[in-house]
Each structure stands twice: as C-alpha cells, then as structure tokens.
Amino acid sequence: MNGASREALAAARESLDALTDNTSADATKLADELAAVTTLLDREVSLRRVLTDPAQSGEAKAELAQRLLSGQVGGATVDLVSGMVRSRWSRSRDLVDATEELANIADLTAAQKAGALDSVEDELFRFGRIVSSSNELRSALTDKAATATAKGELLRSLLGGKAHASTERLVVRLVTQPRGRSLEAGLESLSKLAAARRDRMVAVVTSAVPLSDQQKQRLGAVLAKLYGRQMHLNLDVDPAVLGGITVQVGDEVINGSIAERLDEATRRLAG
C-alpha cells in the first residue's frame, strides 16, 4: 500500500490493538467477523467503491457501514470498520486488503494472548515447507475445481489436533479465500505478520483503576528501557489489586500492588 492507504492501515491497526488490549475482548470473534466483512467487500465491488469514495464525507461512509453491519457483526467490529471507512484510501481494493490483514492480526493476537504466538509462527513456516515439498498437496489446495468446503476439510484433517487452533484458522481462511494470491505468497504474508507481532514484547498490566494516558506512556517507556525492546501494554483492571500495579512480561512478574505489600507484611509478622 502507498500514501493514504498506508496511513489508514496504520490507524486501523492501532484501533484493533486498542480493542484487543482489553483482556476480556474476544480476538477470535473479531477475526471471524472481520473475515466476513472482507468476504462482503471482496464480493461487492460497488459497495467498497462507495465506502472509499473521496467525494463522500467520512461520516456519511461510516453511517452506511453501520447500517449495513449492525446486527450482522458485533459492535466492536462495526466501530472498527466504521473508523476504517472514515479514513482515505488510495484504492478501493486497499480497504479489502486491510480488513483481511486485521482479521489475520486478530487471530495472531488470540494466539499471543494464549502464549502460543511462537508456536503459530513456527507452524506457519513448517506448513509452508510441507506445501513446497509436496506437489500433490499443493495441487489439492489450489485446485480451482475443488470447493472451499472440500479444501477446508482436507486442511482440518491435516492440521486438526496437530497445530494450534489459530494456525488452523489462518491457513484454512487463506486456502479457502485466496483472493487471487498464490498459496506461497499468502503463507509468506502470514509469517511476516506473526514475526512482526512477536518482535513486540507484551506486558500484562493489572491495576486497581484505569491508567491515564500519561501513566501508560511513562510505564511503556520504563519497561522498554528495562527490557531493551518496544513494549505493548495489555491493560486490565482488578479492584482486588487495591492500588499500585502488577506487571507480567512473559514469565516474569513485577508486583507493585498494595495487596502484595500487605501480604508480605503479614508473612513477616507471622514469621
């Protein structure tokens, strides 16, 4: 993507991150719904042209998206897509590509939340190697005469129980909805998304009350300096913390909560 589309995609990614920062957000549901919107926009050429028409106001395009999608997908997805169509896009096709990319990122986020992102990245790589080494499998998965249902069943028989659920979902969606790309190009794109996601460390931050923007920025900067890598904050609120915060990065927990301090004081008194 170039120019306006690149900026619009960056903004959409930030919006998706904001949605999935909430630990109660269902990233898998978001992925399913965004994939459904991708299918709609890919099929309805006139609709995506209207939704990316620079002559129309962003608010008018957002209202149209809301009317079409409300009741069909969840409110979070409606809000996300409405925000996307408010942006300017260089080409109408870029909106479809961006929506598909967000669906894939949502699935990768689900894997990240489950602590399985490394496994998913490895499985995508290994599946690509298997496909490249088997002409028979590649032919079966790219056969234009075969139905999407048949391809999906074949993939589930190959991956079911052997790969992470996110890997299976990503590969099935790629194969059954190729949108004109080669299988190899699609797998490479998924691998790059997974690698980009993995390179950003994630801190799960639990606080008694929501953190202000200034607090989030300061905490992110401190953690980035401490770990030497860009830090993404997954924020949760738990009144039981009683004040302060608890930060988990990987297996390491940094506990600065009042509750923990009280527990420590109690243990010392008991000792």
N, C-alpha and C positions, 0 to 999 in steps of 0.2 A: 504494500500500500504506500501511497505517496501523499504528501501535503495534508489536506484537510482530513482525509480518511485515517491517516496515521495518528493524528491528534485525537480524532474521535474515538478510535480504538483504545488509545491510552486512557482516555477519560472513562470509557466503558469498563476497562479492566479495573480501574480504581473503584468504580461503583460496585463491581462484583466483589472485590476484596472487602469493601465496607460491609456488604451484606453478609459475607461468609465469616467476617470477624466475630460475629455473634455465634457463640458456641452452640446455640440452640438452632441455628439455621441449618436446614437440610440441603446440603450441597448437591446430593444425588438427585433430589427432586428438582432443584434448579437446573441441573444438567439435562434432565429429561424434558423439561418444559422449554428450555432454550433450543434443544434439538428439534422439538415440534415446531417452534417458531421458524427455525432455519428451513425446515421442510416446506412450510407455508410460503415463506418469502422466495424460496428457490423455485417453487411451482408457479406462483402468481407474479409474473413479471410486471404487470401493470401496477400492482399494489406496491411493490418495492420502489418503482419509479416515482409514485406519488409520495411515498414516505421519505424519499431522498431529494425531492424536487426543491431546488434552492429558491424557487419563486414563491413557495409556500412558507408561511411562518412556522417556526419551530413548535409553537404552542398548538397550532392547528394540526400539525402532523402527530403530535403527542396525543391529542384528543382522539384522532382517528385510530391510533394504535390502541388506546384504552378501550374504545368502543368495540373494536374487533376482538380483543384478547380477554377482556373482563368476563369471568365465568368460564373461560376455557383453560386458563392457567392461573397460578396463584398471584396474589397481589405483589409479591416481591419481583416476580418475573415481569409483570405488567409495568411496574415502576422502572425496572431496568431497561426494558425495550423502549418505553416512552422517553427516557433520558437519551437513549441512543439516537432516536429519530429527531430529537431536538438539535443534535449536532449536524454539522455539514459534512457531506461525504463527496469525495471526488467522483466516484462512480456508484451507481445503484447496486452493482454486484458486490461492492465492498461491504455493504451493510449485511449481506447474507454471509459472507466470509467471516465477518467479525462476530456475528451471532453464533456461528458454528464454533469459532475459536473459544468464545466464552463458555459454551456448553462443555467443550473439552477441558477447559481450565477448571470448571466447576467439578467435573469428575476427578481431576487430579487433586483438587482441594479436598475432596472427600477422602481420597487415599492419604493425603498429607495428615488430615485430622486423625486418621486411623493408624498413623505411624507406619504406613506402607508405601510411601512415595518412592523410596529407593527400590523396593521390590517391583513396583509397577514400571519404573524406568527400565530396570533390567529385563523384565518380561517382554516389554515392547521391543527392546533390542534383540532379544533371543528369538522372538516370533518373526521379526524381520529376517533374521538369518535363516530360519527354517523355511520361510517362503522362498527366499532367494536360492535355496539349495534343492527345492522340490518343484520342478516344472508342473507336475501333476496337481499339486496343491494350489499353486498359483493359478493354473488354468481353471480349476474348480471355483476359486474365489473371485475370479474376474470374468467368468463366463456370462456374457450378456443374455444368453438364453435362459439361464438359471434364475429362479425367483429369489427375491430378498429373503423370503421365509426359509427356503432351502439352504441358502448360504449361512443364514443365522443359525440354523440347526446344526450345520456342519461345524461351525466355529464353536458352538457350545459343547459339542461332543469332544472337540479337541482341547478346549480350554477349561471347561467346567470342572471345578474341583482341583484343577492343577495350577490355575493362575488366580490372582486377586480379582475380586468382582469388578473393580474399576478398570483393570486391564481388559477383561472380557467385554465390558460395556463399550469401551473406547474402540476396540478392534471390530466388534460387531457393527457399531454405527459407521465406522469407516468403510467397511466392506459392503454393507447393505445400502449406504448412501454415499457413493464415491464422488458424486458431483463432478465427473469429468476428469478426476485426477487418477494417476497411476497408483497402484497399491503401495509401491515402494515410496513414492513421494508423500503419500498420506502418513505412512508409518514414520518416515523421517521427520515430518512436521510434528507428530505426536511426541516423538523422542525429544525434540528440541524444546517443546513446551514443558515436558517433565523435567528436563535438565535445568531450564530457567527457573522453574518452581523450586527445585531442590537447592539451588545456589543461594536462595534467600532463606536465612535461618528464621525459625519461628519461635517466638516466646509466648507462652500462655500466661496471661496476666490476670490474676483474680484480685479484685478489690471490693471493699465494703460498699463503695459508692462509685458511680461512673467517673472516670478520669476526665479532666478537662483537656482540650486540645494542646494546651501548653504543657501539661503534665505528660501527655502521651509523647509529644515531641522530645521532651527532655529525657524521658525514660528510654525512648528508642535510641537517642544519641549515646546515652551512657552504656547501654547494652551493646551497641555496635562497636564502641571503643573497647569494651571489655572483651568481646569475642572476635574482634577484627573482621567482622562481616556485616553486611546490611542486615538489619533485623526487622522482621514483620511481627507486629503485636496482635495476637488473638486475645480479645478482651472479654472478660466475664465478670459479672457482679454477684457477690455472695455475701449477704449481711453477716453470716457467721464469722467472717474474717475479722470483724469488729474494728477495723481501721488498719491503715497501712496496706501493703500489697504482698501477694505471693507471686513469684515469677518462676516458671518452669521452662527451661531450654533443654530439649532432649531429655536426658535422664537426670539432669541437674536441677535442683530446686533451690531458689533463693527466697527464704521466708523472712519477711519483714513485718508480719502481721502482729497486732496486739494480742490476738488469741494465742499465737505461738509463744509470745513472750510470757503470757500468764501461765501457760502450760509449763514452760521452762522454769519459772519461779516456783510453781507448785512442786515440780520434781526436785528442785534444790532443797526446798523446805522439808520435803518428805525424806530426803537423803540425810 
